[in-house]
Amino acid sequence: MAANKDLNRLKVILVEKKKSNLWLSKELGCSPTTVSKWCTNSSQPPLEMLMKITRLLDVELKDLVRYEELDKND
């Protein structure tokens, strides 16, 4: 259902906050490859990780998630 959709804005938020994928992976305790997949939207972080990311980057969930992408037809 969510394949090939840009559901998150993680890459954009990291740039805005001047943080790297490597920094985020270390803070979350996950691999840099995993964060890279989230940033390219080839996979999506689980809800628990999204919540941790919002705290680390001091953003709201609505700033990180592109709800309008869910409304687009496949």
DRENLOKOL-561486 format. One record per residue: residue number from 1; residue in three letters; x, z, y of N, C-alpha, C, CB in turn. Coordinates in pm, whole numbers. Glycine has a CB too. Layout:
BEGIN
+-------+------+--------+--------+--------+--------+--------+--------+--------+--------+--------+--------+--------+--------+
: dokol : bapa :    nxx :    nzz :    nyy :   caxx :   cazz :   cayy :    cxx :    czz :    cyy :   cbxx :   cbzz :   cbyy :
+-------+------+--------+--------+--------+--------+--------+--------+--------+--------+--------+--------+--------+--------+
:   NUM :  ALA :      X :      Z :      Y :      X :      Z :      Y :      X :      Z :      Y :      X :      Z :      Y :
...
+-------+------+--------+--------+--------+--------+--------+--------+--------+--------+--------+--------+--------+--------+
***
This chain:
BEGIN
+-------+------+--------+--------+--------+--------+--------+--------+--------+--------+--------+--------+--------+--------+
: dokol : bapa :    nxx :    nzz :    nyy :   caxx :   cazz :   cayy :    cxx :    czz :    cyy :   cbxx :   cbzz :   cbyy :
+-------+------+--------+--------+--------+--------+--------+--------+--------+--------+--------+--------+--------+--------+
:     1 :  MET :     82 :      0 :   -120 :      0 :      0 :      0 :     86 :      0 :    125 :    -94 :    120 :      0 :
:     2 :  ALA :    187 :     87 :    131 :    268 :     99 :    252 :    395 :     15 :    245 :    304 :    245 :    276 :
:     3 :  ALA :    403 :    -73 :    150 :    524 :   -153 :    132 :    549 :   -242 :    254 :    513 :   -239 :      6 :
:     4 :  ASN :    674 :   -248 :    294 :    718 :   -334 :    404 :    653 :   -303 :    538 :    693 :   -476 :    369 :
:     5 :  LYS :    607 :   -183 :    556 :    550 :   -144 :    685 :    645 :    -46 :    752 :    408 :    -80 :    666 :
:     6 :  ASP :    658 :    -61 :    882 :    741 :     30 :    960 :    657 :    153 :    996 :    796 :    -39 :   1088 :
:     7 :  LEU :    648 :    245 :    900 :    560 :    360 :    919 :    623 :    472 :   1000 :    519 :    414 :    786 :
:     8 :  ASN :    755 :    474 :   1009 :    816 :    579 :   1088 :    908 :    521 :   1195 :    894 :    675 :    997 :
:     9 :  ARG :    935 :    604 :   1295 :   1020 :    566 :   1407 :   1150 :    645 :   1404 :    948 :    587 :   1540 :
:    10 :  LEU :   1194 :    685 :   1286 :   1309 :    773 :   1274 :   1434 :    714 :   1338 :   1336 :    803 :   1128 :
:    11 :  LYS :   1460 :    588 :   1315 :   1580 :    524 :   1372 :   1577 :    531 :   1525 :   1589 :    377 :   1325 :
:    12 :  VAL :   1462 :    502 :   1583 :   1446 :    504 :   1728 :   1465 :    645 :   1783 :   1308 :    450 :   1768 :
:    13 :  ILE :   1405 :    742 :   1718 :   1415 :    881 :   1763 :   1559 :    930 :   1754 :   1323 :    971 :   1678 :
:    14 :  LEU :   1630 :    894 :   1646 :   1771 :    934 :   1635 :   1854 :    878 :   1750 :   1829 :    888 :   1500 :
:    15 :  VAL :   1829 :    754 :   1785 :   1902 :    693 :   1898 :   1868 :    766 :   2027 :   1867 :    541 :   1910 :
:    16 :  GLU :   1741 :    791 :   2049 :   1698 :    860 :   2171 :   1761 :    999 :   2183 :   1547 :    872 :   2175 :
:    17 :  LYS :   1775 :   1066 :   2069 :   1830 :   1202 :   2067 :   1983 :   1203 :   2053 :   1767 :   1282 :   1954 :
:    18 :  LYS :   2042 :   1082 :   2043 :   2187 :   1068 :   2029 :   2239 :   1142 :   1906 :   2259 :   1120 :   2154 :
:    19 :  LYS :   2167 :   1123 :   1796 :   2204 :   1182 :   1667 :   2225 :   1070 :   1566 :   2095 :   1282 :   1617 :
:    20 :  SER :   2306 :   1096 :   1464 :   2336 :    995 :   1363 :   2262 :   1023 :   1233 :   2485 :    988 :   1337 :
:    21 :  ASN :   2257 :    921 :   1149 :   2200 :    937 :   1016 :   2278 :   1044 :    938 :   2201 :    802 :    939 :
:    22 :  LEU :   2410 :   1041 :    953 :   2496 :   1136 :    883 :   2465 :   1279 :    927 :   2643 :   1103 :    907 :
:    23 :  TRP :   2449 :   1299 :   1057 :   2413 :   1432 :   1108 :   2283 :   1479 :   1045 :   2401 :   1430 :   1263 :
:    24 :  LEU :   2182 :   1391 :   1044 :   2051 :   1428 :    990 :   2061 :   1459 :    840 :   1949 :   1316 :   1014 :
:    25 :  SER :   2135 :   1378 :    768 :   2147 :   1403 :    623 :   2213 :   1538 :    596 :   2229 :   1291 :    557 :
:    26 :  LYS :   2313 :   1574 :    675 :   2378 :   1705 :    658 :   2283 :   1818 :    691 :   2503 :   1715 :    746 :
:    27 :  GLU :   2207 :   1802 :    799 :   2111 :   1907 :    839 :   2001 :   1927 :    734 :   2048 :   1871 :    973 :
:    28 :  LEU :   1960 :   1817 :    671 :   1851 :   1823 :    572 :   1902 :   1851 :    431 :   1773 :   1694 :    573 :
:    29 :  GLY :   2032 :   1837 :    410 :   2087 :   1859 :    276 :   2053 :   1746 :    180 :   2038 :   1990 :    220 :
:    30 :  CYS :   2043 :   1624 :    232 :   2015 :   1509 :    146 :   2123 :   1404 :    168 :   1873 :   1450 :    175 :
:    31 :  SER :   2120 :   1300 :     89 :   2226 :   1200 :     98 :   2207 :   1108 :    219 :   2229 :   1116 :    -31 :
:    32 :  PRO :   2318 :   1059 :    274 :   2310 :    963 :    385 :   2233 :    836 :    345 :   2450 :    926 :    433 :
:    33 :  THR :   2242 :    798 :    219 :   2169 :    681 :    171 :   2019 :    701 :    183 :   2207 :    651 :     25 :
:    34 :  THR :   1973 :    820 :    153 :   1831 :    851 :    163 :   1783 :    839 :    307 :   1802 :    993 :    110 :
:    35 :  VAL :   1860 :    896 :    399 :   1823 :    889 :    541 :   1826 :    744 :    589 :   1919 :    976 :    627 :
:    36 :  SER :   1923 :    668 :    542 :   1931 :    526 :    578 :   1806 :    451 :    533 :   2057 :    461 :    517 :
:    37 :  LYS :   1758 :    480 :    413 :   1636 :    415 :    363 :   1515 :    453 :    448 :   1611 :    453 :    216 :
:    38 :  TRP :   1511 :    577 :    494 :   1402 :    619 :    582 :   1410 :    545 :    715 :   1407 :    771 :    606 :
:    39 :  CYS :   1531 :    531 :    767 :   1550 :    465 :    897 :   1514 :    317 :    893 :   1694 :    481 :    944 :
:    40 :  THR :   1534 :    255 :    779 :   1500 :    113 :    765 :   1358 :     93 :    711 :   1600 :     43 :    674 :
:    41 :  ASN :   1289 :    202 :    686 :   1153 :    200 :    634 :   1143 :    136 :    496 :   1064 :    126 :    729 :
:    42 :  SER :   1254 :    133 :    422 :   1245 :     85 :    283 :   1188 :    193 :    192 :   1383 :     40 :    233 :
:    43 :  SER :   1191 :    317 :    239 :   1119 :    427 :    175 :   1081 :    526 :    284 :   1205 :    496 :     62 :
:    44 :  GLN :    992 :    617 :    251 :    942 :    712 :    351 :    975 :    855 :    308 :    789 :    695 :    370 :
:    45 :  PRO :   1007 :    940 :    405 :   1033 :   1080 :    371 :    905 :   1151 :    330 :   1098 :   1152 :    490 :
:    46 :  PRO :    919 :   1245 :    238 :    801 :   1327 :    202 :    757 :   1411 :    322 :    834 :   1420 :     80 :
:    47 :  LEU :    635 :   1456 :    318 :    578 :   1533 :    429 :    664 :   1652 :    467 :    437 :   1580 :    392 :
:    48 :  GLU :    714 :   1725 :    368 :    798 :   1842 :    397 :    922 :   1801 :    478 :    840 :   1911 :    265 :
:    49 :  MET :    983 :   1689 :    442 :   1100 :   1640 :    515 :   1061 :   1594 :    656 :   1167 :   1524 :    438 :
:    50 :  LEU :    946 :   1528 :    669 :    900 :   1488 :    802 :    885 :   1609 :    893 :    767 :   1412 :    791 :
:    51 :  MET :    833 :   1716 :    838 :    815 :   1838 :    917 :    950 :   1896 :    958 :    735 :   1942 :    837 :
:    52 :  LYS :   1048 :   1895 :    867 :   1182 :   1945 :    899 :   1247 :   1856 :   1006 :   1270 :   1950 :    772 :
:    53 :  ILE :   1228 :   1725 :    992 :   1286 :   1630 :   1087 :   1230 :   1654 :   1227 :   1258 :   1485 :   1043 :
:    54 :  THR :   1100 :   1677 :   1238 :   1040 :   1700 :   1370 :   1098 :   1825 :   1434 :    888 :   1713 :   1359 :
:    55 :  ARG :   1124 :   1927 :   1355 :   1184 :   2050 :   1409 :   1328 :   2025 :   1454 :   1180 :   2163 :   1305 :
:    56 :  LEU :   1405 :   1957 :   1369 :   1546 :   1932 :   1401 :   1562 :   1846 :   1526 :   1614 :   1864 :   1283 :
:    57 :  LEU :   1473 :   1748 :   1542 :   1484 :   1654 :   1653 :   1397 :   1694 :   1772 :   1446 :   1515 :   1607 :
:    58 :  ASP :   1325 :   1803 :   1758 :   1238 :   1854 :   1864 :   1140 :   1748 :   1913 :   1322 :   1905 :   1981 :
:    59 :  VAL :   1067 :   1690 :   1817 :    964 :   1592 :   1847 :    837 :   1630 :   1773 :   1010 :   1448 :   1808 :
:    60 :  GLU :    727 :   1571 :   1812 :    599 :   1591 :   1745 :    587 :   1488 :   1632 :    480 :   1578 :   1845 :
:    61 :  LEU :    510 :   1521 :   1531 :    488 :   1428 :   1420 :    431 :   1296 :   1470 :    395 :   1490 :   1316 :
:    62 :  LYS :    344 :   1303 :   1569 :    283 :   1180 :   1623 :    387 :   1089 :   1689 :    175 :   1215 :   1724 :
:    63 :  ASP :    500 :   1146 :   1733 :    608 :   1066 :   1792 :    691 :    996 :   1685 :    698 :   1153 :   1877 :
:    64 :  LEU :    690 :   1051 :   1565 :    773 :   1001 :   1456 :    700 :    901 :   1367 :    822 :   1117 :   1373 :
:    65 :  VAL :    570 :    914 :   1357 :    491 :    830 :   1265 :    413 :    725 :   1342 :    395 :    918 :   1182 :
:    66 :  ARG :    413 :    603 :   1291 :    337 :    492 :   1352 :    203 :    480 :   1281 :    418 :    357 :   1344 :
:    67 :  TYR :    105 :    550 :   1331 :    -27 :    549 :   1268 :    -91 :    412 :   1273 :   -118 :    650 :   1336 :
:    68 :  GLU :    -61 :    334 :   1378 :   -123 :    201 :   1391 :    -83 :    108 :   1277 :    -83 :    138 :   1524 :
:    69 :  GLU :     31 :    134 :   1213 :     74 :     50 :   1101 :    -20 :     64 :    980 :    218 :     86 :   1059 :
:    70 :  LEU :    -83 :    179 :    968 :   -176 :    200 :    857 :   -302 :    115 :    870 :   -215 :    347 :    849 :
:    71 :  ASP :   -337 :     79 :    994 :   -458 :      4 :   1019 :   -442 :   -147 :    998 :   -505 :     30 :   1157 :
:    72 :  LYS :   -318 :   -193 :    990 :   -294 :   -335 :    975 :   -331 :   -381 :    834 :   -147 :   -369 :   1005 :
:    73 :  ASN :   -389 :   -498 :    827 :   -424 :   -555 :    696 :   -298 :   -603 :    625 :   -525 :   -671 :    711 :
:    74 :  ASP :   -298 :   -592 :    493 :   -183 :   -637 :    413 :   -179 :   -786 :    404 :   -188 :   -578 :    275 :
+-------+------+--------+--------+--------+--------+--------+--------+--------+--------+--------+--------+--------+--------+
***
